[in-house]
Amino acid sequence: MKPVLKLYRGYANEQELIVMGHVFKPTTKEDYDFQKRKFQNAKSVIRMFRIKTHGNADVYLEHNGEKIHTRTLDDGYFKFCIPLGPSLGYGWIDYKVSIFHNQEALVVKGSFIRPHEGNLGFISDIDDTFLVSHTRNPFKKLYILLFKNVNDRKLFDNVVPHYQALSSSGHNIKEEQNAFFYVSSSEWNLYRFIVQFTELHQLPRGVLLLKDIKTSLTDFFITGRGDHNHKFEKIKHILEFYPNLRYTLLGDDAQADPYLYENICKIFPVNVQAVYIRQTGKHKKEKAIAVMNNLAALNVAVCYFSDSNEAIAHSKKIGLIV
């Protein structure tokens, strides 16, 4: 049996490249099958949260003619933060990472984005922002995660045309040009599911920044819950890493997004141009309304909406999309 190497989408600015992934211990279990249904799907999902990570494993990144060596952390996670080589282009660029097993190289290819300076940046939550997850009802959320496969999961109406328009905003061609980041309280265990879902529905290709991987059944039952400070830190990191992008933040009112985004806007008063918050209940929340009013006073364009058509109309009104 061979260890398993998983890569995640990376990102680069003018000086630095960041790529990351996990190494898992050898297993006879099959990989998660997104097409399974009901109890077979539930079995596969639970298996994702019982995975065994490989700490202190040797990992090699091929970059600019060099092979750079590091080792995984205790939870099998690795992250290369390295100076960027010369003559690198923009957009999505491939990279390779390898591990060795019995002197045989196991090579996996990933991709990272290097956005043009001056482009737009979009940072979106996932659960109940574009993926219907019922975060306000933990039991229903777990039921859907267990018994609905990737084809059965729903997204909100008109999210796709809105996100696609944002992705090409400011450019004459209808292709992905701007940088998209999906920042969520979901764990790395769900990375492949989220990527598969976004590809299935033709949402913009983006960098995913998720919570630390979970490796026990107990962790599964609290997936996506708990402290959301990691989201604040990851969003803050993105704005610090790309200080010359103009950002739009997209989230929902089911958990802490309005308050996290408010703090981000206070710290970066010239970087964020718009904030979109989806209404998840029957009524708007008074605290969320107060946040949006406060952001508007800081000269941030705000939209607290229940239907994505409202968000599309607002984006057109402020000139974010055409």
Phi and psi restraints in degrees (value plus and minus 20) as a CYANA .aco file:
   2 LYS   PHI    -129.1   -89.1
   2 LYS   PSI     129.5   169.5
   3 PRO   PHI     -85.1   -45.1
   3 PRO   PSI     144.2   184.2
   4 VAL   PHI    -135.7   -95.7
   4 VAL   PSI     109.8   149.8
   5 LEU   PHI    -130.8   -90.8
   5 LEU   PSI     102.3   142.3
   6 LYS   PHI    -137.3   -97.3
   6 LYS   PSI     109.9   149.9
   7 LEU   PHI    -128.6   -88.6
   7 LEU   PSI     129.8   169.8
   8 TYR   PHI    -136.8   -96.8
   8 TYR   PSI     138.3   178.3
   9 ARG   PHI     -83.9   -43.9
   9 ARG   PSI     113.9   153.9
  10 GLY   PHI    -125.2   -85.2
  10 GLY   PSI    -192.0  -152.0
  11 TYR   PHI    -176.2  -136.2
  11 TYR   PSI     134.8   174.8
  12 ALA   PHI    -164.3  -124.3
  12 ALA   PSI     130.6   170.6
  13 ASN   PHI    -133.6   -93.6
  13 ASN   PSI    -172.6  -132.6
  14 GLU   PHI     -95.8   -55.8
  14 GLU   PSI     -39.3     0.7
  15 GLN   PHI    -139.8   -99.8
  15 GLN   PSI     -43.0    -3.0
  16 GLU   PHI    -157.5  -117.5
  16 GLU   PSI     125.8   165.8
  17 LEU   PHI    -135.8   -95.8
  17 LEU   PSI     114.4   154.4
  18 ILE   PHI    -146.1  -106.1
  18 ILE   PSI      99.7   139.7
  19 VAL   PHI    -152.0  -112.0
  19 VAL   PSI     132.7   172.7
  20 MET   PHI    -172.0  -132.0
  20 MET   PSI     148.6   188.6
  21 GLY   PHI     159.9   199.9
  21 GLY   PSI    -187.9  -147.9
  22 HIS   PHI    -153.4  -113.4
  22 HIS   PSI     131.7   171.7
  23 VAL   PHI    -136.4   -96.4
  23 VAL   PSI     109.9   149.9
  24 PHE   PHI    -134.1   -94.1
  24 PHE   PSI     131.2   171.2
  25 LYS   PHI     -87.3   -47.3
  25 LYS   PSI     135.3   175.3
  26 PRO   PHI     -77.2   -37.2
  26 PRO   PSI     125.1   165.1
  27 THR   PHI    -168.6  -128.6
  27 THR   PSI     130.7   170.7
  28 THR   PHI    -111.4   -71.4
  28 THR   PSI     -27.2    12.8
  29 LYS   PHI     -92.1   -52.1
  29 LYS   PSI     121.6   161.6
  30 GLU   PHI     -93.3   -53.3
  30 GLU   PSI     135.1   175.1
  31 ASP   PHI     -88.1   -48.1
  31 ASP   PSI     141.6   181.6
  32 TYR   PHI     -79.1   -39.1
  32 TYR   PSI     107.0   147.0
  33 ASP   PHI    -121.3   -81.3
  33 ASP   PSI      93.5   133.5
  34 PHE   PHI     -92.8   -52.8
  34 PHE   PSI     -29.3    10.7
  35 GLN   PHI    -115.8   -75.8
  35 GLN   PSI     -27.7    12.3
  36 LYS   PHI     -88.3   -48.3
  36 LYS   PSI     137.2   177.2
  37 ARG   PHI    -144.4  -104.4
  37 ARG   PSI     132.1   172.1
  38 LYS   PHI      28.4    68.4
  38 LYS   PSI    -138.8   -98.8
  39 PHE   PHI     -86.5   -46.5
  39 PHE   PSI     -52.5   -12.5
  40 GLN   PHI     -87.0   -47.0
  40 GLN   PSI     -57.5   -17.5
  41 ASN   PHI     -85.6   -45.6
  41 ASN   PSI     -64.0   -24.0
  42 ALA   PHI     -79.7   -39.7
  42 ALA   PSI     -61.3   -21.3
  43 LYS   PHI     -81.8   -41.8
  43 LYS   PSI     -61.7   -21.7
  44 SER   PHI     -87.8   -47.8
  44 SER   PSI     -61.6   -21.6
  45 VAL   PHI     -83.3   -43.3
  45 VAL   PSI     -66.3   -26.3
  46 ILE   PHI     -81.3   -41.3
  46 ILE   PSI     -57.9   -17.9
  47 ARG   PHI     -80.4   -40.4
  47 ARG   PSI     -54.1   -14.1
  48 MET   PHI     -83.1   -43.1
  48 MET   PSI     -46.9    -6.9
  49 PHE   PHI    -115.2   -75.2
  49 PHE   PSI     -15.0    25.0
  50 ARG   PHI    -137.7   -97.7
  50 ARG   PSI      -0.9    39.1
  51 ILE   PHI     -91.3   -51.3
  51 ILE   PSI     129.1   169.1
  52 LYS   PHI    -124.9   -84.9
  52 LYS   PSI     100.1   140.1
  53 THR   PHI    -107.5   -67.5
  53 THR   PSI     140.1   180.1
  54 HIS   PHI    -134.5   -94.5
  54 HIS   PSI      80.6   120.6
  55 GLY   PHI     -98.5   -58.5
  55 GLY   PSI     128.8   168.8
  56 ASN   PHI      40.0    80.0
  56 ASN   PSI       9.4    49.4
  57 ALA   PHI    -102.1   -62.1
  57 ALA   PSI     123.8   163.8
  58 ASP   PHI     -94.5   -54.5
  58 ASP   PSI     111.3   151.3
  59 VAL   PHI    -153.9  -113.9
  59 VAL   PSI     121.5   161.5
  60 TYR   PHI    -148.6  -108.6
  60 TYR   PSI     109.1   149.1
  61 LEU   PHI    -125.8   -85.8
  61 LEU   PSI     109.4   149.4
  62 GLU   PHI    -113.0   -73.0
  62 GLU   PSI      98.1   138.1
  63 HIS   PHI    -171.0  -131.0
  63 HIS   PSI     107.4   147.4
  64 ASN   PHI      34.4    74.4
  64 ASN   PSI      21.1    61.1
  65 GLY   PHI      59.4    99.4
  65 GLY   PSI     -17.2    22.8
  66 GLU   PHI    -133.6   -93.6
  66 GLU   PSI     137.8   177.8
  67 LYS   PHI    -134.8   -94.8
  67 LYS   PSI      89.1   129.1
  68 ILE   PHI    -118.2   -78.2
  68 ILE   PSI     111.9   151.9
  69 HIS   PHI    -127.4   -87.4
  69 HIS   PSI     115.9   155.9
  70 THR   PHI    -166.0  -126.0
  70 THR   PSI    -196.7  -156.7
  71 ARG   PHI    -152.2  -112.2
  71 ARG   PSI     135.3   175.3
  72 THR   PHI     -93.2   -53.2
  72 THR   PSI     136.2   176.2
  73 LEU   PHI     -94.6   -54.6
  73 LEU   PSI    -199.5  -159.5
  74 ASP   PHI     -79.6   -39.6
  74 ASP   PSI     -50.0   -10.0
  75 ASP   PHI    -113.6   -73.6
  75 ASP   PSI      -3.3    36.7
  76 GLY   PHI      61.2   101.2
  76 GLY   PSI     -20.1    19.9
  77 TYR   PHI    -104.7   -64.7
  77 TYR   PSI     120.0   160.0
  78 PHE   PHI    -151.3  -111.3
  78 PHE   PSI     133.2   173.2
  79 LYS   PHI    -169.4  -129.4
  79 LYS   PSI     102.5   142.5
  80 PHE   PHI    -118.9   -78.9
  80 PHE   PSI      99.1   139.1
  81 CYS   PHI    -136.6   -96.6
  81 CYS   PSI      83.7   123.7
  82 ILE   PHI    -152.1  -112.1
  82 ILE   PSI     134.0   174.0
  83 PRO   PHI     -80.8   -40.8
  83 PRO   PSI     121.7   161.7
  84 LEU   PHI    -101.3   -61.3
  84 LEU   PSI     117.5   157.5
  85 GLY   PHI     -93.2   -53.2
  85 GLY   PSI     141.8   181.8
  86 PRO   PHI     -93.4   -53.4
  86 PRO   PSI     145.1   185.1
  87 SER   PHI      38.9    78.9
  87 SER   PSI      14.7    54.7
  88 LEU   PHI    -113.1   -73.1
  88 LEU   PSI     122.0   162.0
  89 GLY   PHI    -103.2   -63.2
  89 GLY   PSI    -183.5  -143.5
  90 TYR   PHI    -142.0  -102.0
  90 TYR   PSI     147.8   187.8
  91 GLY   PHI      69.0   109.0
  91 GLY   PSI    -173.6  -133.6
  92 TRP   PHI    -108.4   -68.4
  92 TRP   PSI     108.8   148.8
  93 ILE   PHI    -149.6  -109.6
  93 ILE   PSI     118.2   158.2
  94 ASP   PHI     -99.6   -59.6
  94 ASP   PSI     132.7   172.7
  95 TYR   PHI    -164.6  -124.6
  95 TYR   PSI     143.6   183.6
  96 LYS   PHI    -147.6  -107.6
  96 LYS   PSI     119.3   159.3
  97 VAL   PHI    -148.0  -108.0
  97 VAL   PSI     124.9   164.9
  98 SER   PHI    -155.8  -115.8
  98 SER   PSI     133.1   173.1
  99 ILE   PHI    -148.9  -108.9
  99 ILE   PSI     146.9   186.9
 100 PHE   PHI    -141.0  -101.0
 100 PHE   PSI     120.0   160.0
 101 HIS   PHI    -157.9  -117.9
 101 HIS   PSI      99.0   139.0
 102 ASN   PHI      31.8    71.8
 102 ASN   PSI      24.8    64.8
 103 GLN   PHI      46.1    86.1
 103 GLN   PSI      -8.9    31.1
 104 GLU   PHI    -124.0   -84.0
 104 GLU   PSI     110.7   150.7
 105 ALA   PHI     -99.7   -59.7
 105 ALA   PSI     108.4   148.4
 106 LEU   PHI    -126.5   -86.5
 106 LEU   PSI      88.3   128.3
 107 VAL   PHI    -128.3   -88.3
 107 VAL   PSI     112.3   152.3
 108 VAL   PHI    -146.8  -106.8
 108 VAL   PSI     118.2   158.2
 109 LYS   PHI    -121.8   -81.8
 109 LYS   PSI     112.1   152.1
 110 GLY   PHI    -143.4  -103.4
 110 GLY   PSI    -190.0  -150.0
 111 SER   PHI    -162.7  -122.7
 111 SER   PSI     133.6   173.6
 112 PHE   PHI    -156.0  -116.0
 112 PHE   PSI     139.3   179.3
 113 ILE   PHI    -128.5   -88.5
 113 ILE   PSI     120.4   160.4
 114 ARG   PHI    -147.7  -107.7
 114 ARG   PSI      76.9   116.9
 115 PRO   PHI     -94.9   -54.9
 115 PRO   PSI     128.9   168.9
 116 HIS   PHI     -84.0   -44.0
 116 HIS   PSI     120.0   160.0
 117 GLU   PHI     -81.9   -41.9
 117 GLU   PSI     114.9   154.9
 118 GLY   PHI      74.1   114.1
 118 GLY   PSI     -28.4    11.6
 119 ASN   PHI     -92.4   -52.4
 119 ASN   PSI     158.8   198.8
 120 LEU   PHI    -116.1   -76.1
 120 LEU   PSI     131.5   171.5
 121 GLY   PHI    -141.1  -101.1
 121 GLY   PSI     117.1   157.1
 122 PHE   PHI    -145.0  -105.0
 122 PHE   PSI     107.3   147.3
 123 ILE   PHI    -139.7   -99.7
 123 ILE   PSI      96.9   136.9
 124 SER   PHI    -143.1  -103.1
 124 SER   PSI     119.6   159.6
 125 ASP   PHI     -91.8   -51.8
 125 ASP   PSI     153.6   193.6
 126 ILE   PHI    -134.5   -94.5
 126 ILE   PSI     -88.2   -48.2
 127 ASP   PHI     -83.4   -43.4
 127 ASP   PSI     102.6   142.6
 128 ASP   PHI      45.4    85.4
 128 ASP   PSI      -9.7    30.3
 129 THR   PHI    -120.9   -80.9
 129 THR   PSI     -69.0   -29.0
 130 PHE   PHI    -147.1  -107.1
 130 PHE   PSI     -46.1    -6.1
 131 LEU   PHI    -118.2   -78.2
 131 LEU   PSI     100.1   140.1
 132 VAL   PHI     -87.8   -47.8
 132 VAL   PSI      94.6   134.6
 133 SER   PHI    -148.2  -108.2
 133 SER   PSI     -34.3     5.7
 134 HIS   PHI      36.1    76.1
 134 HIS   PSI      29.3    69.3
 135 THR   PHI     -79.5   -39.5
 135 THR   PSI     -49.8    -9.8
 136 ARG   PHI     -88.6   -48.6
 136 ARG   PSI     -37.2     2.8
 137 ASN   PHI    -142.1  -102.1
 137 ASN   PSI      71.0   111.0
 138 PRO   PHI     -75.5   -35.5
 138 PRO   PSI     -56.2   -16.2
 139 PHE   PHI     -89.9   -49.9
 139 PHE   PSI     -60.6   -20.6
 140 LYS   PHI     -88.2   -48.2
 140 LYS   PSI     -57.2   -17.2
 141 LYS   PHI     -80.6   -40.6
 141 LYS   PSI     -65.5   -25.5
 142 LEU   PHI     -85.3   -45.3
 142 LEU   PSI     -59.2   -19.2
 143 TYR   PHI     -80.5   -40.5
 143 TYR   PSI     -65.7   -25.7
 144 ILE   PHI     -86.1   -46.1
 144 ILE   PSI     -62.0   -22.0
 145 LEU   PHI     -81.1   -41.1
 145 LEU   PSI     -58.9   -18.9
 146 LEU   PHI     -97.3   -57.3
 146 LEU   PSI     -63.9   -23.9
 147 PHE   PHI    -129.5   -89.5
 147 PHE   PSI     -18.9    21.1
 148 LYS   PHI    -136.2   -96.2
 148 LYS   PSI      99.4   139.4
 149 ASN   PHI    -100.7   -60.7
 149 ASN   PSI    -197.7  -157.7
 150 VAL   PHI     -82.2   -42.2
 150 VAL   PSI     -50.1   -10.1
 151 ASN   PHI     -96.7   -56.7
 151 ASN   PSI     -43.6    -3.6
 152 ASP   PHI    -110.7   -70.7
 152 ASP   PSI     -36.6     3.4
 153 ARG   PHI     -90.4   -50.4
 153 ARG   PSI     125.7   165.7
 154 LYS   PHI    -127.3   -87.3
 154 LYS   PSI     131.4   171.4
 155 LEU   PHI    -142.4  -102.4
 155 LEU   PSI     142.5   182.5
 156 PHE   PHI     -90.9   -50.9
 156 PHE   PSI     128.1   168.1
 157 ASP   PHI     -78.8   -38.8
 157 ASP   PSI     118.8   158.8
 158 ASN   PHI      46.8    86.8
 158 ASN   PSI      -9.2    30.8
 159 VAL   PHI     -85.4   -45.4
 159 VAL   PSI     -63.3   -23.3
 160 VAL   PHI     -81.1   -41.1
 160 VAL   PSI     -71.5   -31.5
 161 PRO   PHI     -81.5   -41.5
 161 PRO   PSI     -52.5   -12.5
 162 HIS   PHI     -86.4   -46.4
 162 HIS   PSI     -70.4   -30.4
 163 TYR   PHI     -86.3   -46.3
 163 TYR   PSI     -57.8   -17.8
 164 GLN   PHI     -84.4   -44.4
 164 GLN   PSI     -60.6   -20.6
 165 ALA   PHI     -85.5   -45.5
 165 ALA   PSI     -60.1   -20.1
 166 LEU   PHI     -83.2   -43.2
 166 LEU   PSI     -58.4   -18.4
 167 SER   PHI     -83.5   -43.5
 167 SER   PSI     -51.8   -11.8
 168 SER   PHI    -123.9   -83.9
 168 SER   PSI     -12.9    27.1
 169 SER   PHI     -77.7   -37.7
 169 SER   PSI     116.0   156.0
 170 GLY   PHI      65.4   105.4
 170 GLY   PSI     -16.2    23.8
 171 HIS   PHI    -148.0  -108.0
 171 HIS   PSI     133.1   173.1
 172 ASN   PHI    -101.6   -61.6
 172 ASN   PSI     -35.4     4.6
 173 ILE   PHI    -124.8   -84.8
 173 ILE   PSI     125.0   165.0
 174 LYS   PHI    -106.6   -66.6
 174 LYS   PSI      38.3    78.3
 175 GLU   PHI    -151.5  -111.5
 175 GLU   PSI     142.5   182.5
 176 GLU   PHI     -84.7   -44.7
 176 GLU   PSI      96.9   136.9
 177 GLN   PHI    -142.2  -102.2
 177 GLN   PSI     -50.4   -10.4
 178 ASN   PHI    -114.2   -74.2
 178 ASN   PSI     142.4   182.4
 179 ALA   PHI    -105.4   -65.4
 179 ALA   PSI     106.6   146.6
 180 PHE   PHI    -132.6   -92.6
 180 PHE   PSI     115.6   155.6
 181 PHE   PHI    -147.3  -107.3
 181 PHE   PSI     110.9   150.9
 182 TYR   PHI    -127.7   -87.7
 182 TYR   PSI      91.5   131.5
 183 VAL   PHI    -134.2   -94.2
 183 VAL   PSI     102.8   142.8
 184 SER   PHI    -162.0  -122.0
 184 SER   PSI     140.4   180.4
 185 SER   PHI    -106.2   -66.2
 185 SER   PSI     -19.1    20.9
 186 SER   PHI     -88.9   -48.9
 186 SER   PSI     135.5   175.5
 187 GLU   PHI    -110.3   -70.3
 187 GLU   PSI     145.9   185.9
 188 TRP   PHI     -78.1   -38.1
 188 TRP   PSI     -42.1    -2.1
 189 ASN   PHI     -73.9   -33.9
 189 ASN   PSI     -52.5   -12.5
 190 LEU   PHI    -115.5   -75.5
 190 LEU   PSI      -9.5    30.5
 191 TYR   PHI     -76.2   -36.2
 191 TYR   PSI     -72.9   -32.9
 192 ARG   PHI     -83.9   -43.9
 192 ARG   PSI     -56.4   -16.4
 193 PHE   PHI     -81.9   -41.9
 193 PHE   PSI     -65.8   -25.8
 194 ILE   PHI     -84.9   -44.9
 194 ILE   PSI     -63.4   -23.4
 195 VAL   PHI     -80.8   -40.8
 195 VAL   PSI     -64.8   -24.8
 196 GLN   PHI     -81.5   -41.5
 196 GLN   PSI     -61.7   -21.7
 197 PHE   PHI     -85.1   -45.1
 197 PHE   PSI     -65.6   -25.6
 198 THR   PHI     -85.3   -45.3
 198 THR   PSI     -57.2   -17.2
 199 GLU   PHI     -89.0   -49.0
 199 GLU   PSI     -59.6   -19.6
 200 LEU   PHI     -79.6   -39.6
 200 LEU   PSI     -57.9   -17.9
 201 HIS   PHI    -121.6   -81.6
 201 HIS   PSI     -10.3    29.7
 202 GLN   PHI      38.4    78.4
 202 GLN   PSI      18.0    58.0
 203 LEU   PHI     -96.3   -56.3
 203 LEU   PSI     136.6   176.6
 204 PRO   PHI     -77.2   -37.2
 204 PRO   PSI     120.2   160.2
 205 ARG   PHI     -87.0   -47.0
 205 ARG   PSI     110.0   150.0
 206 GLY   PHI    -162.9  -122.9
 206 GLY   PSI     147.2   187.2
 207 VAL   PHI    -101.6   -61.6
 207 VAL   PSI     111.9   151.9
 208 LEU   PHI    -121.5   -81.5
 208 LEU   PSI     111.6   151.6
 209 LEU   PHI    -143.9  -103.9
 209 LEU   PSI      89.3   129.3
 210 LEU   PHI    -139.5   -99.5
 210 LEU   PSI     159.3   199.3
 211 LYS   PHI    -101.5   -61.5
 211 LYS   PSI     144.1   184.1
 212 ASP   PHI     -72.4   -32.4
 212 ASP   PSI     124.2   164.2
 213 ILE   PHI     -84.0   -44.0
 213 ILE   PSI     127.9   167.9
 214 LYS   PHI    -130.4   -90.4
 214 LYS   PSI     126.9   166.9
 215 THR   PHI    -152.9  -112.9
 215 THR   PSI       0.6    40.6
 216 SER   PHI    -162.3  -122.3
 216 SER   PSI     138.5   178.5
 217 LEU   PHI     -85.4   -45.4
 217 LEU   PSI     -53.9   -13.9
 218 THR   PHI     -80.4   -40.4
 218 THR   PSI     -62.3   -22.3
 219 ASP   PHI     -81.2   -41.2
 219 ASP   PSI     -53.9   -13.9
 220 PHE   PHI     -79.4   -39.4
 220 PHE   PSI     -60.1   -20.1
 221 PHE   PHI     -92.5   -52.5
 221 PHE   PSI     -28.8    11.2
 222 ILE   PHI    -138.9   -98.9
 222 ILE   PSI       2.6    42.6
 223 THR   PHI     -78.0   -38.0
 223 THR   PSI     116.7   156.7
 224 GLY   PHI      56.2    96.2
 224 GLY   PSI     -15.7    24.3
 225 ARG   PHI    -132.1   -92.1
 225 ARG   PSI    -199.8  -159.8
 226 GLY   PHI      72.5   112.5
 226 GLY   PSI    -175.8  -135.8
 227 ASP   PHI     -87.3   -47.3
 227 ASP   PSI     112.9   152.9
 228 HIS   PHI    -124.6   -84.6
 228 HIS   PSI      -6.8    33.2
 229 ASN   PHI     -81.9   -41.9
 229 ASN   PSI     -47.7    -7.7
 230 HIS   PHI     -82.2   -42.2
 230 HIS   PSI     -54.0   -14.0
 231 LYS   PHI     -86.1   -46.1
 231 LYS   PSI     -63.2   -23.2
 232 PHE   PHI     -79.6   -39.6
 232 PHE   PSI     -66.2   -26.2
 233 GLU   PHI     -84.8   -44.8
 233 GLU   PSI     -58.7   -18.7
 234 LYS   PHI     -90.4   -50.4
 234 LYS   PSI     -60.1   -20.1
 235 ILE   PHI     -85.9   -45.9
 235 ILE   PSI     -62.9   -22.9
 236 LYS   PHI     -78.6   -38.6
 236 LYS   PSI     -62.3   -22.3
 237 HIS   PHI     -81.1   -41.1
 237 HIS   PSI     -62.8   -22.8
 238 ILE   PHI     -80.5   -40.5
 238 ILE   PSI     -66.1   -26.1
 239 LEU   PHI     -87.2   -47.2
 239 LEU   PSI     -52.6   -12.6
 240 GLU   PHI     -93.6   -53.6
 240 GLU   PSI     -53.8   -13.8
 241 PHE   PHI     -93.7   -53.7
 241 PHE   PSI     -53.9   -13.9
 242 TYR   PHI    -143.0  -103.0
 242 TYR   PSI      53.8    93.8
 243 PRO   PHI     -90.8   -50.8
 243 PRO   PSI     -33.5     6.5
 244 ASN   PHI    -120.4   -80.4
 244 ASN   PSI     -15.2    24.8
 245 LEU   PHI    -108.3   -68.3
 245 LEU   PSI     132.4   172.4
 246 ARG   PHI    -124.0   -84.0
 246 ARG   PSI     104.9   144.9
 247 TYR   PHI    -125.6   -85.6
 247 TYR   PSI     128.9   168.9
 248 THR   PHI    -143.9  -103.9
 248 THR   PSI     111.0   151.0
 249 LEU   PHI    -126.7   -86.7
 249 LEU   PSI     112.9   152.9
 250 LEU   PHI    -146.1  -106.1
 250 LEU   PSI     107.8   147.8
 251 GLY   PHI    -174.0  -134.0
 251 GLY   PSI    -177.8  -137.8
 252 ASP   PHI    -166.2  -126.2
 252 ASP   PSI     151.8   191.8
 253 ASP   PHI    -119.1   -79.1
 253 ASP   PSI      -7.3    32.7
 254 ALA   PHI     -90.9   -50.9
 254 ALA   PSI     -51.0   -11.0
 255 GLN   PHI    -152.0  -112.0
 255 GLN   PSI    -138.0   -98.0
 256 ALA   PHI    -127.9   -87.9
 256 ALA   PSI     -14.0    26.0
 257 ASP   PHI     -72.8   -32.8
 257 ASP   PSI     -67.8   -27.8
 258 PRO   PHI     -77.5   -37.5
 258 PRO   PSI     -58.3   -18.3
 259 TYR   PHI     -98.5   -58.5
 259 TYR   PSI     -56.1   -16.1
 260 LEU   PHI     -83.3   -43.3
 260 LEU   PSI     -64.8   -24.8
 261 TYR   PHI     -87.4   -47.4
 261 TYR   PSI     -55.1   -15.1
 262 GLU   PHI     -81.2   -41.2
 262 GLU   PSI     -64.6   -24.6
 263 ASN   PHI     -84.8   -44.8
 263 ASN   PSI     -58.8   -18.8
 264 ILE   PHI     -81.3   -41.3
 264 ILE   PSI     -65.2   -25.2
 265 CYS   PHI     -84.2   -44.2
 265 CYS   PSI     -53.5   -13.5
 266 LYS   PHI     -89.8   -49.8
 266 LYS   PSI     -54.1   -14.1
 267 ILE   PHI    -100.1   -60.1
 267 ILE   PSI     -53.3   -13.3
 268 PHE   PHI    -138.9   -98.9
 268 PHE   PSI      54.6    94.6
 269 PRO   PHI     -89.9   -49.9
 269 PRO   PSI     -32.4     7.6
 270 VAL   PHI    -135.6   -95.6
 270 VAL   PSI     -21.8    18.2
 271 ASN   PHI    -112.8   -72.8
 271 ASN   PSI     -51.5   -11.5
 272 VAL   PHI    -118.4   -78.4
 272 VAL   PSI     102.6   142.6
 273 GLN   PHI    -119.7   -79.7
 273 GLN   PSI     -42.2    -2.2
 274 ALA   PHI    -175.2  -135.2
 274 ALA   PSI     129.2   169.2
 275 VAL   PHI    -151.3  -111.3
 275 VAL   PSI     108.3   148.3
 276 TYR   PHI    -136.7   -96.7
 276 TYR   PSI     107.2   147.2
 277 ILE   PHI    -144.8  -104.8
 277 ILE   PSI     103.2   143.2
 278 ARG   PHI    -103.1   -63.1
 278 ARG   PSI     114.7   154.7
 279 GLN   PHI    -100.6   -60.6
 279 GLN   PSI     102.1   142.1
 280 THR   PHI    -122.4   -82.4
 280 THR   PSI     -36.2     3.8
 281 GLY   PHI    -126.4   -86.4
 281 GLY   PSI    -192.8  -152.8
 282 LYS   PHI     -91.0   -51.0
 282 LYS   PSI     -47.2    -7.2
 283 HIS   PHI    -149.5  -109.5
 283 HIS   PSI     131.8   171.8
 284 LYS   PHI     -88.5   -48.5
 284 LYS   PSI     127.1   167.1
 285 LYS   PHI    -106.5   -66.5
 285 LYS   PSI     114.1   154.1
 286 GLU   PHI     -80.3   -40.3
 286 GLU   PSI     -60.7   -20.7
 287 LYS   PHI     -85.3   -45.3
 287 LYS   PSI     -57.1   -17.1
 288 ALA   PHI     -88.6   -48.6
 288 ALA   PSI     -58.2   -18.2
 289 ILE   PHI     -80.9   -40.9
 289 ILE   PSI     -63.2   -23.2
 290 ALA   PHI     -81.6   -41.6
 290 ALA   PSI     -60.0   -20.0
 291 VAL   PHI     -82.7   -42.7
 291 VAL   PSI     -65.7   -25.7
 292 MET   PHI     -83.8   -43.8
 292 MET   PSI     -58.6   -18.6
 293 ASN   PHI     -84.7   -44.7
 293 ASN   PSI     -58.5   -18.5
 294 ASN   PHI     -86.2   -46.2
 294 ASN   PSI     -60.4   -20.4
 295 LEU   PHI     -86.1   -46.1
 295 LEU   PSI     -59.0   -19.0
 296 ALA   PHI     -81.6   -41.6
 296 ALA   PSI     -55.9   -15.9
 297 ALA   PHI     -88.4   -48.4
 297 ALA   PSI     -38.5     1.5
 298 LEU   PHI    -113.9   -73.9
 298 LEU   PSI      -6.9    33.1
 299 ASN   PHI      49.4    89.4
 299 ASN   PSI      11.0    51.0
 300 VAL   PHI    -122.1   -82.1
 300 VAL   PSI     110.3   150.3
 301 ALA   PHI     -91.4   -51.4
 301 ALA   PSI     109.9   149.9
 302 VAL   PHI    -146.7  -106.7
 302 VAL   PSI     129.2   169.2
 303 CYS   PHI    -166.7  -126.7
 303 CYS   PSI      94.5   134.5
 304 TYR   PHI    -127.2   -87.2
 304 TYR   PSI      84.7   124.7
 305 PHE   PHI    -149.0  -109.0
 305 PHE   PSI     137.5   177.5
 306 SER   PHI    -128.9   -88.9
 306 SER   PSI     -38.4     1.6
 307 ASP   PHI    -151.3  -111.3
 307 ASP   PSI     117.1   157.1
 308 SER   PHI     -83.6   -43.6
 308 SER   PSI     -39.9     0.1
 309 ASN   PHI     -81.0   -41.0
 309 ASN   PSI     -54.3   -14.3
 310 GLU   PHI     -85.2   -45.2
 310 GLU   PSI     -60.9   -20.9
 311 ALA   PHI     -86.5   -46.5
 311 ALA   PSI     -58.8   -18.8
 312 ILE   PHI     -83.4   -43.4
 312 ILE   PSI     -65.9   -25.9
 313 ALA   PHI     -81.3   -41.3
 313 ALA   PSI     -60.5   -20.5
 314 HIS   PHI     -85.7   -45.7
 314 HIS   PSI     -62.6   -22.6
 315 SER   PHI     -81.6   -41.6
 315 SER   PSI     -56.8   -16.8
 316 LYS   PHI     -89.1   -49.1
 316 LYS   PSI     -60.0   -20.0
 317 LYS   PHI     -81.6   -41.6
 317 LYS   PSI     -59.7   -19.7
 318 ILE   PHI    -110.4   -70.4
 318 ILE   PSI     -17.1    22.9
 319 GLY   PHI      59.4    99.4
 319 GLY   PSI      -4.9    35.1
 320 LEU   PHI     -92.2   -52.2
 320 LEU   PSI     -57.4   -17.4
 321 ILE   PHI    -151.7  -111.7
 321 ILE   PSI     146.9   186.9
